[in-house]
Amino acid sequence: MKLEVGIYKVQRKDFSEPYGKKHPRPNSNSMHLLTVKKQGNELLCYLDHSMQAEPPERFEDYEIVSRCLKEPIISKCKITLSFSDGAGDQFEWHMQDMWVLKNVLDENRWLQKPFGYVSRKKK
């Protein structure tokens, strides 16, 4: 995959097993954002929200769907907070912005430690 500095929409390439049987892989059709930055002479790639830079070779099993010519315009935002309790029951809470997420964590102190949340002091 030939990459230049920028933001790309990417998807994993389809892998097929013999006789056309699809290789089982979760999220194989998921769309991802790949951000490419240059540091010195080398390109560094960041997949989705990752803070860990990786070399372009790491993304050989992805294909470019399109290149974003400018920063993506975001609509219909959703933040999902998922967790399970001691009994193993799954919970999924949806929020639309950071203000609501902050309030959820401030009001439910029992969620703060598992998510590593530290409430900021008010001035």
C-alpha positions, 0 to 999 in steps of 0.5 A: 500500500503506497502511503503519503502523509494524510488520513485514509479510510481503510478496510482489511483485505478479504482473505480466502481459504481454499475453495472460496471459504471465507477466513473467519475474522471478526470485524472484517468489514469494519471501516477504520481511519489510518492517520499517516504522519512524517517524523524525520524521514520515516512515515508513522501510522496510527490506526483509529484512536491508537496513540502507538505509532506503527510502520506502514508495513504493519498495514499490508493486510489493509486496503485503502478505500479512500483518502480524506482530502481534508479532516473528516466532518463528523456527524451522529457522534456516539460514545459507548461505555461498556462494562460487566458487573461482578455477576457477569451481566453486560452493560452498554451506555451510549452518550453523545458528547464528552460533557455527558460522559464526564457527568456519568463518571462524576455521578457514578463514582464506582465507575471511576476506578475501573476506567481510570477516571480522575475528576478534575478539581473545579476552580 
